[in-house]
Amino acid sequence: MVLEVTGEVLLHQDPADGRYPAPERYERGRHVPVPESVGVTPELSVDTLLDGD
């Protein structure tokens, strides 16, 4: 899993052949689900990720 924060949050998951397929995009006001493979189940606020609060 790779999170890229550029005015929106791009979630890159499940690499294949050393590359990530098209990311899932999350805009302000939404929450990013954390994949089960991370070992926790919270959701991250996009606003918090973008603003650093």
C-alpha positions in Angstrom: 0.0 0.0 0.0 1.3 3.4 -0.9 -0.5 6.7 0.0 0.2 9.7 -2.2 -1.1 13.1 -1.0 -1.5 15.8 -3.7 -4.7 17.8 -3.0 -6.4 14.4 -2.9 -5.3 11.1 -1.6 -4.3 8.3 -4.1 -4.2 4.8 -2.6 -2.0 2.4 -4.6 -2.4 -1.3 -3.7 -1.7 -4.7 -5.0 1.4 -4.2 -7.2 1.8 -6.5 -10.2 5.1 -7.0 -12.0 6.7 -4.2 -9.9 4.1 -1.7 -10.8 0.9 -0.4 -9.2 -2.4 -0.4 -11.2 -4.5 2.7 -11.3 -4.9 4.1 -7.8 -8.2 4.7 -5.9 -8.8 8.4 -5.5 -10.2 10.0 -2.4 -11.2 13.7 -2.1 -11.7 15.9 0.9 -14.6 14.9 3.1 -14.1 11.2 2.5 -12.3 8.5 4.5 -9.7 6.1 3.2 -10.2 2.5 4.4 -7.1 0.9 5.6 -6.5 -2.5 4.0 -6.7 -5.6 6.3 -3.1 -6.5 5.5 -2.0 -3.5 7.6 -3.3 -5.3 10.6 -5.7 -2.5 11.9 -9.2 -1.4 10.9 -9.5 2.3 11.3 -10.4 4.7 8.4 -8.2 7.7 7.8 -9.8 11.1 7.2 -8.6 12.6 3.9 -8.8 16.1 5.4 -6.4 15.0 8.2 -4.0 13.5 5.7 -4.0 16.6 3.5 -3.9 19.2 6.4 -1.7 17.3 8.8 -4.0 17.8 11.7 
